[in-house]
């Protein structure tokens, strides 16, 4: 049984609740595009930069399942998810503006650690708003809208951030992103109202909602598929700016704008990917997307032309939408209504676990081979492993739509 029994898809409500993910996507995209370059001013080893860039993922593994479970059992007059956002988003906005103004490594590291910790507190509650407010058969479509807003955030971060960088250097993208994060919180505060939930489940109710062995097997397989595809995706997202500046010969601002092309097709295809998942099945749609992204990676091994790279990124964003839009609803479907926050926490635990290890692993590989084309060999292999894991998943589809 779904948490929401009224089987209607409320597009307007979905757009409004998506502003939490919009704010998160915006600041993380700016963070991943510019923090590695800031760190390069203090550190010469790509391996060490990779370790530092994995701190946010380390906190995600530890704290996102924890705060997801805590939010499942939170009961306040504002709801069980929104209080986490209202406290943490302003703190993150202030810390984010400080990052480009810190001119020694230790102060920069201190602010980065606090910022990434506070971000890990509110991300799972923000994402949990969608399944809380959306009936199960419509969660792929709703997740398409959520990711549409997230993609808009990424486009603003990469394209707008690139333009702002060219105008005012590093501080301007961070400042504008912080202001937009506060604007996203204002939208949530003004327009989103959480449903009234019953008291936390009793021990007997929890026992009644345990997974059977086949469901557990599917859950484990899809979580490992998520683990491997985020190994490849995060490596590319983290190191693309360095690849583009070193291999394609573009500026940091232009590298950021190039990534906006990937985000653009992700935005355009987010809603169609949700409807495709509802029509032909989430698993099949994800498998098609995994093949598409892998095919995008292969030419990057050989090219040095920025225009060809731009075309490939357009195709890759469309394929990534098929993967990204339909995976979370599969995990939530297996969870049931009582454990949505906790299972979304598991989703992020596996995705962030991969992102903890992938920057230093790829950083070590790059230090060894001496070129950034190896980034796309690495990514293609991890996506192929994810394909194999997902191929054997048997649960996560809706019984009706």
DASUL-V14563 format. One line per field, one symbol per residue. phi: phi as a letter, one per 40 degrees, with the letter a starting at -180 (. if undefined). psi: psi as a letter, one per 40 degrees, with the letter a starting at -180 (. if undefined). A space follows every 10 residues. Layout:
# DASUL-V14563
phi->???
psi->???
This chain:
# DASUL-V14563
phi->.cdbcccbcc cccccccccc cdcccccccc dccbcdcccc cbbcccccdc ccccdccccc cccccccccc cdbcbbcchb bddccccccc ccccccccdc ccbbcccccc ccccdcccdc cbccdcccdc ccbbcdcbcc cccccdcdcc cdcccdcccc cccccccbgc ccdccccccc cccccccccc bbbcccbcdd ccccccccbc ccdccccccc cccccddccc dcccccccbc dcdcccbcgb cdcccccccc cccccccccc cdcccccccb hccccccccc cccccccdcc cbcbccccdc cccccccccc dcccccccdc cccccgccbd ccccccdccc ccdccccccc ccdccccccg acccdccdcc cccccddccc dccbbhccca b
psi->hidhehgihg ddddddeedd dddddddddd dddddddddd edhdhddddd ddeedddddd dddddddddd ddehhieeae dddddddddd ddddddddde eheidddddd dddddddddd dedddddedd ddehideedd dddddddddd dddddddddd dddddddead dddddddddd dddddddddd ehhiihiiii iidddddefi iidddddddd dddddddddd dddddddded dddddddefi iddddddddd dddddddded ddddddddde iddddddddd dddddddddd ddiehddddd dddddddddd dddddedddd dddddidefd dddddddddd ddddeddddd ddddddddde iedddddddd dddddddddd deheieiidi .
